[in-house]
């Protein structure tokens, strides 16, 4: 009988007007033993109240029992990703071995611990999230707090178009443009363009959300100056708080979001690319245009190139989050017309230690192998039409992608 009542209560929650209301999510954290006595703990994640991945966010308070707790009013039905930090990304939580962990994820919904509330009448609007931190990135070392003003690490000529407005998406974001050596003096030369997502993470530690950049500018500068690749322009399109929605082709009910990838593709094709072609000396044809990104950025790159093969000829699918909506994009590609693939060159990769960060262990590799099998069955040739790499011990983070970005440039733009 109690089980039936619980089910009915859950149904009432989602069917009633309260389902549309915000929910008070209470975070209760048990820290590791090496946590400094004067530490400050934060929940940092994918919502403004959680700092929008700033490194800090929701500040927790220590309880008499040694736990830390804090609460935030979050929208019902929303999938929220987060991690625990001590105020910046140099102190982020790790697993027992000191390795990166996947973003923690919750879907804001009905209460999970109705006894944990200060007001019984609010129990229906409380959700309690309990978690344990295994280890800190700095092992709990004390010392001066790193300055919030990070040192810029930009190399070469990088232009910033701040608050670029999108009528299609109804928001603004920064656009970062790397120009090749000699751009200013080679007044008649035009250049191919690689469009990339999560643009704030590409060129500068000062703008990267964890203070680690891809070193895309350093890699491009070195390879161009040594004559190993053709000079190119790299356009970094910053993400927004709506990243998960914009970078995914359909709604994932388990996460309660997704499905604006077609709008994002239109934004790229109809707003960003025309602006870049008008502002800079580009080679605007499809033969000289590529799209690349990592994680959900890899997923949306694949989706964009499938939708606009007449616009792009190069597709960088880096550590793709193909698990989205239980692999729905893979099924769509498999069932659809494969002609677009034969007009494209693909870079596809996945690290052997990424699965635990974006899905169950080894599933990241399994999904990318499934994509490669689709390319093979479509008649594409490895080396010529696509390059696939499984990176031994490769993880799912900016440092790992920085380590292999020069290889991606060589594959697409080698002289």
C-alpha positions in Angstrom: 0.0 0.0 0.0 2.8 2.4 0.9 4.5 1.7 -2.5 1.2 2.5 -4.3 0.9 5.7 -2.3 4.5 6.7 -3.2 3.8 6.1 -6.9 0.6 8.2 -6.7 2.5 11.0 -4.9 5.0 11.0 -7.7 2.3 11.1 -10.3 0.6 14.0 -8.5 3.9 15.9 -8.5 4.4 15.7 -12.2 0.7 16.2 -13.1 -0.1 19.0 -10.7 0.7 22.7 -11.2 3.5 22.3 -8.6 5.4 20.4 -11.3 6.0 23.7 -13.2 7.3 25.4 -10.0 10.9 25.5 -9.0 12.2 22.9 -6.5 14.4 23.5 -3.6 17.3 21.1 -4.1 19.3 20.4 -0.9 22.9 19.3 -1.5 24.6 17.4 1.3 28.3 16.6 0.8 30.6 14.4 2.8 34.2 15.6 2.1 37.4 13.5 2.2 39.6 13.4 5.3 42.2 15.7 3.8 39.8 18.6 3.5 41.4 21.6 5.2 39.8 22.8 8.4 39.2 26.3 6.9 38.0 25.0 3.6 35.0 26.5 1.7 33.0 24.1 -0.4 30.9 24.9 -3.5 28.5 23.2 -5.9 29.6 24.3 -9.4 27.4 23.4 -12.3 25.2 24.1 -15.3 22.9 26.7 -13.8 23.4 30.4 -12.8 22.7 29.6 -9.2 25.5 27.0 -9.4 27.9 29.5 -11.0 27.6 28.3 -14.6 30.8 26.3 -14.3 32.7 29.3 -12.9 34.7 27.2 -10.5 32.6 28.4 -7.5 28.9 28.7 -7.4 26.6 27.6 -4.6 28.5 28.0 -1.3 27.9 25.2 1.3 27.9 25.5 5.1 29.5 23.0 7.4 27.1 21.3 9.8 27.9 20.0 13.3 28.0 16.5 12.0 30.9 17.2 9.6 28.8 17.3 6.5 28.4 20.4 4.2 25.0 21.5 3.0 23.4 24.2 0.8 20.3 24.6 -1.2 19.2 26.2 -4.5 15.8 26.8 -6.1 16.1 25.0 -9.4 13.6 24.5 -12.3 11.5 21.3 -12.1 12.3 18.8 -14.8 15.7 20.3 -15.7 18.8 18.1 -15.9 21.6 19.7 -13.9 25.3 18.8 -14.2 27.7 19.7 -11.4 30.8 19.0 -9.4 32.1 19.9 -6.0 35.0 22.3 -5.6 36.8 24.3 -2.9 36.3 27.5 -4.9 38.2 27.0 -8.2 39.0 24.3 -10.7 42.4 23.5 -9.2 40.6 22.0 -6.2 37.8 20.1 -8.0 36.8 16.7 -6.7 38.5 13.6 -8.2 38.1 9.9 -7.8 40.1 7.7 -5.4 43.0 7.5 -7.8 43.1 11.3 -8.4 41.6 11.0 -11.9 38.8 13.1 -13.4 35.2 12.0 -12.7 32.2 12.5 -14.9 30.0 15.5 -14.2 27.5 14.6 -11.5 23.9 14.8 -12.9 20.5 15.1 -11.3 17.1 15.7 -12.8 15.2 18.2 -10.7 12.1 16.4 -9.7 10.0 15.1 -6.7 11.5 14.9 -3.2 14.0 12.2 -2.4 14.1 12.7 1.3 11.0 14.5 2.6 12.2 14.2 6.2 15.1 16.5 5.4 13.2 19.8 5.5 12.8 22.6 8.0 9.2 23.1 7.1 7.0 20.0 6.8 4.6 21.9 4.5 7.5 22.4 2.0 8.3 18.7 1.8 6.7 18.3 -1.6 9.1 20.9 -3.0 12.3 19.5 -1.6 14.8 17.3 -3.3 17.8 16.1 -1.3 21.0 15.1 -3.1 23.6 13.3 -0.9 27.1 12.7 -2.2 30.6 11.8 -1.1 33.8 13.4 -2.4 36.6 10.8 -2.6 39.5 13.2 -3.1 40.5 16.7 -4.1 42.6 17.6 -7.2 45.2 19.3 -4.9 44.8 16.6 -2.2 43.6 19.3 0.2 46.7 21.3 0.2 46.4 24.7 1.8 48.0 27.9 0.4 47.1 31.2 -1.2 43.8 31.0 -3.2 44.6 31.4 -6.9 43.7 34.8 -8.3 40.4 35.0 -10.2 42.2 37.0 -12.9 43.9 34.3 -14.9 46.9 35.1 -17.1 46.2 35.3 -20.8 47.9 32.6 -22.8 46.9 33.7 -26.3 49.3 33.3 -29.2 49.2 35.1 -32.5 46.5 37.4 -33.9 43.2 36.5 -32.2 40.2 38.8 -32.7 37.2 38.8 -30.4 33.6 39.7 -31.5 32.0 40.2 -28.1 28.3 39.5 -27.5 27.6 38.4 -31.1 23.8 38.4 -31.4 21.8 35.5 -32.8 18.3 36.2 -34.0 17.8 32.4 -34.5 18.7 31.3 -31.0 17.7 34.5 -29.3 20.9 35.0 -27.3 24.4 36.4 -27.5 27.9 34.9 -27.2 31.5 35.8 -28.0 33.1 34.7 -31.2 36.9 34.2 -31.2 38.8 34.3 -34.5 42.4 33.1 -34.9 44.2 34.5 -37.9 47.2 32.9 -39.4 50.7 34.4 -39.4 51.1 37.0 -42.2 47.3 37.6 -42.5 47.8 41.4 -42.1 50.3 41.7 -44.9 49.1 39.0 -47.3 46.3 41.2 -48.5 45.3 39.1 -51.5 45.5 35.6 -49.9 42.3 33.8 -48.8 42.2 31.1 -46.2 40.2 27.9 -45.3 38.2 28.1 -42.1 37.6 25.6 -39.3 34.6 26.4 -37.1 34.7 25.1 -33.6 32.4 24.9 -30.6 33.1 25.8 -27.0 35.2 28.5 -28.4 36.2 30.1 -25.1 38.3 27.0 -24.3 40.4 27.0 -27.5 42.9 29.8 -27.3 43.2 31.3 -23.8 43.4 29.9 -20.3 41.9 33.2 -19.1 38.6 32.4 -20.8 38.6 28.6 -20.5 36.0 27.4 -18.0 38.6 25.3 -16.1 41.7 27.4 -16.9 43.0 24.9 -19.4 43.0 25.7 -23.1 43.3 23.5 -26.2 46.3 25.4 -27.3 44.7 25.6 -30.7 46.5 28.8 -31.5 49.9 27.5 -30.5 49.4 24.3 -32.5 48.2 26.2 -35.6 51.0 28.8 -35.3 53.7 26.2 -35.1 52.4 24.0 -37.9 51.9 27.0 -40.2 55.3 28.5 -39.5 57.1 25.2 -40.1 55.1 24.7 -43.4 53.4 21.5 -42.3 49.8 22.8 -42.8 48.2 25.4 -45.0 47.5 28.7 -43.2 43.9 28.7 -41.9 41.5 30.7 -39.9 40.0 29.1 -36.7 36.7 30.4 -35.5 35.8 29.6 -31.9 32.1 30.0 -31.1 31.6 30.3 -27.4 28.9 28.2 -25.7 26.1 29.6 -23.5 24.2 28.3 -20.5 21.9 26.6 -23.0 24.8 24.5 -24.3 23.3 21.1 -23.7 20.1 22.1 -25.5 21.9 23.8 -28.4 24.4 21.0 -29.0 21.9 18.1 -29.1 19.7 17.1 -32.0 16.8 15.7 -30.0 15.3 15.7 -26.6 16.7 13.3 -24.1 13.9 12.6 -21.7 16.3 11.1 -19.1 18.0 14.5 -18.9 14.9 16.6 -19.5 16.5 18.8 -22.2 17.9 18.8 -25.7 16.8 19.3 -29.3 18.0 22.7 -30.6 20.9 21.4 -32.7 19.1 22.3 -35.9 18.6 25.9 -34.7 22.3 26.0 -33.7 23.3 24.7 -37.1 21.2 27.5 -38.8 22.9 30.0 -36.5 26.3 28.7 -37.7 25.3 28.6 -41.4 23.1 31.6 -41.7 24.6 34.0 -39.1 28.2 33.1 -38.1 29.6 31.9 -41.4 28.3 34.8 -43.5 29.7 37.3 -40.9 33.1 35.6 -41.0 33.1 35.4 -44.8 32.3 39.1 -45.0 34.7 40.2 -42.3 37.8 38.1 -43.1 39.5 36.9 -46.3 38.1 33.4 -46.3 37.7 30.7 -49.0 33.9 30.5 -48.6 33.3 27.3 -50.5 32.5 24.0 -48.8 35.8 22.4 -49.9 37.5 24.9 -47.5 35.1 24.8 -44.5 35.1 22.4 -41.6 33.3 22.0 -38.3 34.8 20.4 -35.2 34.2 20.0 -31.5 34.5 17.7 -28.5 32.0 15.8 -26.3 28.5 17.3 -27.1 30.5 19.5 -29.5 31.5 16.4 -31.4 27.9 15.2 -31.4 26.7 18.5 -32.9 29.5 18.6 -35.4 28.3 15.3 -36.8 24.7 16.5 -36.8 25.6 19.8 -38.6 27.6 18.1 -41.3 24.8 15.6 -41.9 22.4 18.5 -42.3 24.7 20.8 -44.3 27.0 18.7 -46.5 26.7 21.4 -49.1 28.4 23.9 -46.7 31.1 21.8 -45.0 33.5 19.2 -46.2 35.4 18.4 -43.0 33.9 17.1 -39.8 35.9 16.8 -36.5 34.1 14.4 -34.2 36.3 14.5 -31.1 35.3 12.4 -28.0 31.7 12.5 -29.2 28.9 12.2 -26.6 27.1 9.6 -28.8 25.3 8.3 -25.8 22.8 11.2 -26.0 19.3 9.9 -26.0 20.6 6.4 -26.0 22.5 6.7 -29.3 19.6 8.3 -31.3 21.9 10.1 -33.7 23.7 6.9 -34.6 20.4 5.2 -35.3 19.3 8.2 -37.5 22.6 8.1 -39.4 22.3 4.3 -39.9 18.8 4.5 -41.2 19.3 7.5 -43.4 20.8 8.2 -46.8 24.6 7.9 -46.7 25.3 10.1 -49.7 26.3 13.0 -47.5 29.1 11.0 -45.9 30.8 10.4 -49.2 31.3 14.2 -49.6 32.9 14.6 -46.2 36.2 13.8 -44.5 36.0 12.8 -40.9 38.3 12.8 -37.9 36.9 10.6 -35.2 38.6 9.7 -31.8 37.9 8.6 -28.3 40.1 8.0 -25.3 40.2 4.7 -23.5 39.4 6.3 -20.2 36.5 8.5 -21.4 33.7 6.1 -21.0 33.5 6.5 -17.3 33.2 10.3 -17.8 30.4 10.4 -20.4 28.8 6.9 -20.0 29.5 3.5 -18.5 33.0 2.1 -18.7 34.1 1.4 -22.3 30.8 2.6 -23.8 32.5 5.6 -25.3 34.8 3.4 -27.3 31.9 1.1 -28.2 29.8 4.0 -29.5 32.6 5.4 -31.6 33.4 2.0 -33.1 29.7 1.8 -34.0 30.1 5.1 -35.9 33.2 3.8 -37.7 31.3 0.7 -38.7 28.6 2.9 -40.3 31.3 4.8 -42.2 32.8 1.5 -43.4 29.4 0.2 -44.5 28.8 3.5 -46.4 31.9 2.7 -48.5 34.3 5.2 -46.9 38.0 4.3 -46.7 40.1 4.7 -43.6 43.0 7.2 -44.0 41.5 8.8 -47.1 37.8 9.5 -46.1 38.2 9.2 -42.3 40.8 8.8 -39.6 39.9 7.0 -36.4 42.1 7.0 -33.3 41.6 5.3 -29.9 43.8 7.3 -27.5 45.4 5.0 -24.9 44.5 6.3 -21.4 42.9 9.4 -23.0 40.5 11.3 -20.8 37.5 13.5 -21.4 38.9 17.0 -20.8 40.6 20.0 -22.4 44.1 18.8 -21.6 43.6 15.6 -23.4 42.1 17.3 -26.5 45.0 19.8 -26.5 47.4 16.9 -26.7 46.0 15.7 -30.1 44.7 18.9 -31.7 47.8 19.3 -33.8 47.1 15.8 -35.4 43.6 17.0 -36.3 45.0 20.1 -38.0 47.5 17.9 -39.9 44.8 15.5 -41.1 42.6 18.3 -42.5 45.0 20.9 -43.6 48.4 19.2 -44.3 50.3 20.7 -47.2 
